[in-house]
């Protein structure tokens, strides 16, 4: 999750223009870092992404193709204490035909260590359970275990997630999880700006990992602005390097503290 940050008018205008586009891909495109709600804290992050160059193919009944699809997902979160918080996702998709689809619901619980120690290596995990609708995911029930590790240096923000995804129902149900690896490196700039790169790799089932050319490989140029006053924004432009992922994806995350 991104840190809560101030929302300048420029970013708000950019996000509004993005929402006016036809549609997007994936209910959340982010790398989990040391962002953690404390007891009594709550808020929402609005995840949005749009795919101007994606696939028009349909792999199962009811699927919304990613090409010109728009995904909008509010994530509500609450602090639990003891280095834990939990969240509730309500993903939706707007297809290229203009119709909206509700994509189910997701629950998550996150546990982090060393987040109170500035400059220290932090680590932890996020557990997620999802009930899905066919517009976005073929399996009605799925889950994930995501490990989190990172460090905030004087001039750099580094983080990595290793995720195991599980299908609990449907034709792809198996005890063998899918593997995903995501990496982030952001440079701290003047004026509370961060600029850098995120990379998302999806090599497939852990017992049959794919080569680069057959895996899902997408890189994003990411910009953040942060001031710690209860608002936050991140914008990114992604390029898919392999044939199994979308060619171009635009993403935005807006965070609001309650």
C-alpha positions in Angstrom: 0.0 0.0 0.0 1.2 3.5 -0.7 1.8 6.1 2.0 -1.0 8.7 2.6 0.0 11.9 1.0 -1.2 15.3 -0.1 -3.2 15.7 -3.3 -2.2 18.7 -5.4 -4.7 20.1 -7.9 -2.5 18.8 -10.8 -2.8 15.2 -9.6 -6.5 15.5 -9.0 -7.0 16.8 -12.5 -4.9 13.9 -13.9 -6.9 11.4 -12.0 -10.2 12.8 -13.1 -9.1 12.6 -16.7 -8.1 9.0 -16.2 -11.6 8.2 -14.7 -13.2 9.6 -17.8 -11.4 7.0 -20.0 -13.4 4.0 -21.2 -12.1 1.2 -18.8 -9.1 -0.8 -17.0 -7.2 -4.1 -15.9 -6.6 -5.8 -12.5 -8.4 -4.7 -9.4 -5.1 -3.5 -7.7 -1.7 -2.9 -9.2 0.6 -2.1 -6.3 3.6 -3.3 -4.2 3.0 -3.6 -0.5 5.4 -1.6 1.6 5.6 -0.4 5.3 2.3 1.4 5.2 0.3 0.2 8.2 -2.7 1.6 10.0 -2.5 2.1 13.8 -5.3 1.2 16.2 -8.2 3.5 15.7 -7.1 4.7 12.3 -9.1 4.0 9.1 -9.3 5.2 5.6 -9.8 4.2 1.9 -7.5 3.8 -1.1 -9.1 4.0 -4.5 -7.3 1.8 -7.0 -8.0 2.5 -10.7 -6.4 1.3 -13.9 -7.1 1.5 -17.6 -5.8 -0.6 -20.5 -5.5 1.3 -23.8 -3.7 -1.7 -25.3 -4.9 -5.0 -24.1 -6.4 -8.3 -25.1 -9.8 -8.6 -26.7 -9.9 -12.4 -26.3 -12.3 -14.1 -23.9 -10.9 -17.2 -22.0 -14.1 -18.1 -20.0 -17.8 -17.3 -20.0 -18.6 -13.9 -18.7 -15.0 -12.5 -18.8 -14.6 -8.8 -19.6 -11.7 -8.4 -22.0 -8.9 -6.2 -20.8 -8.7 -4.1 -23.9 -10.3 -0.7 -23.1 -11.4 -2.1 -19.7 -11.5 0.2 -16.6 -11.1 -1.3 -13.1 -12.2 0.8 -10.1 -11.7 -0.7 -6.6 -12.1 1.0 -3.2 -10.1 -0.6 -0.4 -11.2 0.3 3.1 -8.7 -0.4 5.9 -8.7 -0.4 9.7 -5.9 -0.6 12.2 -5.8 -3.6 14.6 -2.7 -3.0 16.6 0.3 -5.3 17.2 1.6 -4.5 13.8 -1.6 -5.6 12.1 -4.4 -4.0 10.0 -7.1 -5.4 7.8 -8.8 -4.3 4.6 -11.9 -4.8 2.5 -11.9 -4.6 -1.3 -14.9 -4.0 -3.5 -13.6 -4.5 -7.1 -15.6 -3.3 -10.2 -15.0 -3.3 -13.9 -16.3 -1.2 -16.8 -16.0 -2.9 -20.1 -15.3 -1.4 -23.5 -19.1 -1.6 -24.1 -19.8 0.8 -21.2 -21.4 -1.7 -18.9 -20.3 -2.0 -15.2 -19.7 -5.3 -13.5 -19.2 -6.0 -9.8 -16.4 -8.4 -9.3 -17.1 -9.8 -5.8 -15.3 -9.0 -2.6 -11.9 -9.4 -0.9 -10.7 -9.5 2.7 -7.1 -9.2 3.8 -5.1 -9.1 7.0 -1.5 -7.7 7.1 1.2 -8.2 9.7 4.4 -6.2 9.6 7.5 -6.0 11.8 10.0 -3.1 12.3 7.7 -0.5 10.8 8.2 1.8 13.8 11.9 1.8 13.4 12.8 4.5 10.9 15.5 3.3 8.5 15.3 -0.3 9.5 14.6 -3.3 7.3 10.9 -4.0 7.6 9.2 -7.3 6.7 5.9 -9.2 7.1 3.1 -10.8 5.1 -0.4 -10.2 3.8 -3.1 -12.8 3.7 -6.1 -12.4 1.3 -9.3 -14.3 0.7 -11.5 -13.4 -2.3 -14.9 -14.3 -3.6 -14.9 -13.5 -7.3 -17.3 -12.9 -10.1 -16.6 -14.2 -13.6 -16.1 -10.7 -15.2 -12.6 -10.6 -13.7 -11.6 -14.1 -12.4 -12.7 -17.6 -13.5 -12.4 -19.1 -10.0 -15.2 -18.1 -7.5 -12.9 -18.6 -4.5 -9.2 -17.7 -4.4 -6.5 -16.5 -2.0 -3.0 -15.3 -1.7 0.0 -15.2 0.6 2.2 -12.1 -0.1 5.5 -11.6 1.7 6.7 -8.1 2.2 10.2 -6.7 2.6 11.8 -3.3 2.2 13.8 -0.4 3.5 13.6 3.3 3.4 17.1 4.8 2.7 18.1 8.4 2.8 17.5 8.9 -0.9 15.8 5.6 -2.0 12.6 3.6 -1.2 13.1 -0.1 -1.9 10.5 -2.9 -1.6 9.8 -6.4 -2.8 6.8 -8.8 -2.7 6.8 -12.5 -3.4 3.2 -13.7 -3.8 1.7 -17.2 -3.8 -1.8 -17.3 -5.4 -4.2 -20.1 -4.7 -7.4 -21.2 -6.6 -9.9 -22.8 -4.2 -12.5 -23.6 -6.8 -13.2 -23.8 -10.5 -11.4 -25.7 -13.3 -7.9 -24.5 -12.3 -8.3 -25.6 -8.7 -5.0 -27.1 -7.4 -2.8 -27.2 -4.3 0.1 -25.9 -6.4 0.1 -22.1 -6.2 1.0 -19.5 -8.8 4.1 -17.4 -8.2 4.4 -13.6 -8.7 7.3 -11.4 -7.8 7.2 -7.6 -7.7 10.0 -5.1 -7.1 10.0 -1.4 -6.5 12.8 1.3 -6.5 11.8 4.9 -6.0 14.2 7.9 -5.7 13.3 10.6 -3.2 13.2 14.0 -4.9 12.8 17.5 -3.6 9.4 18.8 -2.8 8.1 15.5 -1.3 8.1 13.8 -4.7 9.2 10.2 -5.3 9.9 8.8 -8.8 10.9 5.4 -9.9 10.2 2.0 -11.3 8.0 -1.0 -10.4 8.3 -4.4 -12.1 5.7 -7.2 -11.9 6.7 -10.8 -12.9 4.2 -13.7 -13.2 6.2 -16.9 -14.1 3.3 -19.2 -13.4 2.8 -22.4 -11.3 5.8 -23.0 -8.9 6.1 -26.5 -10.2 6.2 -25.4 -13.9 7.8 -21.9 -14.0 7.9 -20.3 -17.4 10.8 -18.7 -19.2 10.8 -14.9 -19.7 9.2 -15.0 -23.1 6.2 -17.0 -21.8 5.8 -15.3 -18.4 4.0 -12.1 -17.6 6.4 -9.2 -17.3 5.3 -5.6 -16.9 7.2 -2.5 -15.8 5.8 0.8 -14.6 7.2 4.3 -14.4 5.7 5.5 -11.1 5.4 9.0 -9.5 4.2 9.8 -6.0 3.7 13.0 -4.1 3.6 12.9 -0.3 3.0 15.4 2.5 1.4 13.4 5.3 -1.8 15.5 5.6 -4.3 12.7 5.1 -4.3 12.5 1.2 -2.2 10.5 -1.1 -1.7 9.9 -4.8 0.3 7.6 -7.1 0.3 7.5 -10.9 1.9 5.0 -13.1 2.3 4.0 -16.8 3.0 0.4 -17.5 4.5 -1.5 -20.5 4.1 -5.2 -21.0 7.2 -6.9 -22.3 5.7 -10.3 -23.2 2.8 -11.6 -25.1 0.9 -12.9 -22.1 0.3 -9.4 -20.6 -1.4 -6.2 -21.7 0.7 -3.9 -23.9 0.0 -0.6 -22.0 -1.7 0.0 -18.7 -2.3 3.2 -16.8 -2.8 3.1 -13.0 -3.7 5.4 -10.2 -4.0 5.1 -6.4 -5.6 7.8 -4.3 -5.5 7.4 -0.5 -7.8 9.2 2.0 -7.5 9.0 5.8 -10.8 9.1 7.7 
